Amino acid sequence: MINIGFIGTGGMGTYQSMAFNEVKSCRIVAGADLSDKARARFKKSYPNTTTYANYHDLLRSDDVDGVVVAVPTGHHKSVAIDVLRAGKPVLCEKPMARTVAQCRQMIEAAKRYKGLLMIAHCRRYDPEWGAIAKVVQSGRLGSPILWRHVLACVGPRNWFMDDKLGGGPLIDGAVHTYDYANYMFGKPDTVLSSSIKLNRKLTATDTGSAVVRYKSGNQLMISWSWAVTSGGQQVFDLIGSRGGLSAGPGDLKTPKAEKGRYGYHTVHDLKGNRRLVKFRVHPRVGLMYINQAKHFLACMQGKAKCETPGNVAIGGVAVAEAILKAGKTGSARKVTW
């Protein structure tokens, strides 16, 4: 049995703990958070745990085998390095850090302390996005491919919209898309970006659009906003030289017997033929979080090679950093890390 502790027990710490609680090979034993209310909620959910106001006390506990870090992004570097220094494997929430420079320091620390540094890019473990990757890798969409991801919603506030702590939607939210595009398309080359700040009371950029060009010839087009007051629209599709993929079943019928157990994408060819591609879903917790937890535990045991180590996850932050910097002037910028 592997004992897991959590640094940061609100927000994503809650999602992560729910996922680990679904895995029989581990036990949740500790949680640390500055908030009295967050610690109380964690203790109520997991009565047999020890809670701490100071995460350093958690790191000194011999009962904790591995640690999940779910604090604001601007603190990822310092907390993750402390975990590694304590000799414990770490699963750190995404984005890996607020800047590429901070990511490099985390990678160096993992090497120095010879520890496991896994970044929680949960979409890498998501059957829904995994189904997309399989279609792309099969060649059914052809090449090149344009992936469009447009999202406007009532986004989170607090630290998420603090430029130094969270950075806003173009890094905190869209980093999922950057990382997965890197996974499917390869190394990013340049970005062309433009951003605006609709809520000037916030320090982070709340709205922006960008095109990421890949050396493979593929492109990612994103347009994200956390500035709408209600409603908002989303576009999620891939367009290739031989066909396309759209999220959801559209108007195609889905089997009633699979309701609640499967989700669907629609794949179409140039002749207009359409078919469904299905993927598994979980009734209570996002399956991607459970799969991610299982992978972290397997890596801790030496049974698997980490799929989202620091030297991979830094690529998503590099795309975000290039987009944010280029967006200020509406210019193009190389992606480097």
N, C-alpha and C positions, 0 to 999 in steps of 0.2 A: 504494500500500500504506500503510495506516494502522498506526502503531506504538502498542501499548497497554502501559501499565504498571499494576501492581497494588500497592496499599497494603493489606496484610493478605493473606497467602497461605495461611492455614489456613481450615478451615470453609467459609464461603460464598465466600471467595476462590478455593478449589479448584473449586467448582461453576462460578463465573463464568469462570475461566480455561479450563475444559474447553469451555464454550460458545463463547467467542471463538476457541478453537482449531479449531472446526468451521467457522468463517467464512473463506473464502478471501481476502477483501479486507482482512484485517488480519494483523498479526504481533505475537506476544507478545514483548516485548523486555526487560522489567524487572519485578522484584518486590521489595517492601520489607516486612520483618517484624522485630519485636524478637526473635522466637524463632529460634535457630540451627537447630533441627530443621525448623521450617516453611520456612525459606529453603532448607535442603538438599533437602527434598522438592520444592519448586518448581523448583530447579535440575535435579534429576534428571528431572522431567517435561519441562522446557523447557531443554535444555542450552545453547542459544545465547543465553540471557538473562543480564543483569547483575543481581545481587542486592545489596540494601542493608540494613543494620541501621537506618539513619536515613532515613526517608522524604523528608526535605528534600533529600538527595543525589539521590534519584530525580527530584524536581521540578526540580532544576537541570540534568538531562540534556536535551540538545537532541534526543536520539533518541526521546523519549517524546512522542507527539502527544496522547494522551488517557489518563485515569486512572480506574481502578475502585477505589473505596474500600470495603473490607470489613473494617473494624475494629469493636470493640464499639460499640454504639449511642451510649453516652455520649460517645464521642470523634468521632462523625460531624461535628458542627458545626465543631470546630476544624480537623480534617483537611481537610474539604471546602472550607472557606474558604481554607486554605493552598493547595490545588490551584487554586482560582479566582484567587487572588492571583498565582500563578505563570503565569497566562495559559493554563491547560490545561482543556479540557472535563472534566467529572466525572460518572461514573455512581456514585452513592452507594447502598449497600445500604439496604434498608428495615429498620425504620422510619426515616423521614427523620432523626429525632433523638429524644432522650428526652422533650423537652417542646415545647410549642407555641412558647414564647419562643425556644428554640434554632432552631426551624424558621424563624421570622421573621428571625433574624440571617443564616441561610444564604440566604434569598431576597433580603435586602438586599445581601448580598455579591455574588450573581450579577448584580444590577442594577448595582452599583458597578463591578464589573470586566468587565461586559458578556460574561459567560461562560455556557456551557451547564451547567445544573445539572439532571440527570435522576436521578430516584429509581427504584431497582430494584424497582418493584412488578411482579414478574414475572407475576403472574396477569393483568395487563392484556394480556399478550402470549401467554397460554395458550389453545390451542385448546379445552381441556377446559372452562374457565370461559367462554370465548368462546361456546361452544355454548349455555351457559345464558343468557347475555345475549341471544343471538339469539331464543331462545324467549320470554323476557320481553318483549323489544321488539316481537315479532310480535303480542302481545296474546293469545296462545293460553292463557295462564294467567289472564287477566282482571285485575281490579284491585279492591281492594288485594291485595297479596301479602305473605305472611309467609315469610321465609327463616329456616330453623332450622339452626344449626351447633353441634353438641355434640361435644366432643372430650375424652377423658381418656386420657393416655398417660404413659409414663415420659419425662419431658421432660429437656432438657439441664440441666446444673448450671453450674459455674464462673461466668463473668460474666453469663450470661443471667439468673441468679437473684439478682444484685446489683441492688438497687432503682435505684441511680443509673446503673449502666452498662447494664443490660439491661431491667429493669422487669418481667420475668416474662411468662407466656403471654398475659395480657390486653392487652399491647402488642406484644411481639415476634412472637408467633405469629398472634394474631387480627387484627392490623392488615391482613393480607391481605384478610380478610373485610370489615372496615370500609371499606377503600378501594374494594373492588369493589361493595359495597352503595351507597356514595356514587356510583359510576359508573352503576349501574343505576337507583337510586331517586331520585337528586338530593340536595339539601341536607338533612343531618340536623337535627332540631329538638331533641329531648330524649332523655336516657337515664334508665332506672330500673335501678339496679345494686345488687348485694349480693355481697360477697366474704368469703372466709375464708382464713386461713393455716394449712394443715395441717402444714407443716414450719416450726416456729418458729425453727429454726436459720438460716433464710435470711431475707434482708432484703426480698426482693420478694414480692408476693402471688402464691401459686401456684395459687389456685382462685377462680373467680368466675363469676357469671351476670349477664346484662343484657338489657334490651330497648331497642333504639334505634328511636325513632319518627322518621319522615321527614315532611317537609312535604307530600310527595305522597300521604301516607296509608298508604304501605307500612311494614312493620316488619322489623327484624332481631332475632332472638333468638339469643344466643350463651351457651354455658356451657362454659368451658374449665378444664382442670386438668392441671398437670404434676406432680401429687403421687402418682399411683398407683405402686405398686412393680412391678406386672406387669399384663399384659392391658390392659383399658380398652376403651371402646366409642365409636363415632362415629355421629352422626346428621347427615345432610346432605340436606336437601330444601327445596323451595319449594312453598307451598300458596297457591293463588289462588282467586278467585271462580268461575273457569271450568274449573280443572283444576290439576294439580300436576306436579312434576318430582322424580325421585329419582335420586341418583347411582348409576351402575352399571346393568347390564342386568337385574338381578333374575333371574327364572326364564325370561326370554325368550331364545330361541336367537339366537346371533350367527353370522355367516358364518365358516366355518373358514378361508376364503381371506384373510380380513382380520385373522386373529390376529397380534398383534405389530405391526400397522400402524395399528389403530384402537382407540379406546375408546368406551364408550357410556353414555348417560343414558337413563332411561325417562320418557316423558311420557304422562300419562293425562288423560282428560277426565271430566266428571261422570257419564257413562254407563258408565265402567269400561273404555273402550277404551284400549289401550296401544300405544305404538310407540316404537322406538328412535331416538335422535338420536346420530349418531356424530361423532367428532373424531379428528384425526391424532395419533399418538404417535411418539416417536423411540426407536430401539432402545438407544441408549447414554446420551444426555444429555436432560434434560427439554427438550422443544421450546420451552417458554416462555422458557428461558434463551437459547437460540439466537436466537429471534425478538427477544428483548430486546437482545441484542448487536448484531444487524443494525440494529435501530432506532436504537440509540445511534450507530453508525457513520454511518448515513444522516443523522442530525441533525448530526453533526460536519461532514459534507460539504454541509450546507444542502439536502439532498434530501428532508427530512421535517421536519414540525413535531413537537416533542417532545410525547408523549401523557401523560407523567408528570413534568411539571416540579414545582419546589418548591411553587408556589402551588396545585397540585392535591393533591400528596402530603400537605401539611400537614393536610388534612381528616381523613385517617385517624388521625393523631396526636392531633387534637382530640377525636375520638370516644374514643380510648383514654384520654386524659387525663381526660375527663369520667367515663368508667366507673370508672377507678381512684379518683378523688376521691369520687364518689357511693357507691362500694362500701364505703367505710369506715363509713358511717352507714346504708347501705341506703336511700338517698334518690334523688330525681330531680334532674337537673341539666341545664341548657341546654348545648348544644354550640356553642362559639364559637371563632373563630380570627382 
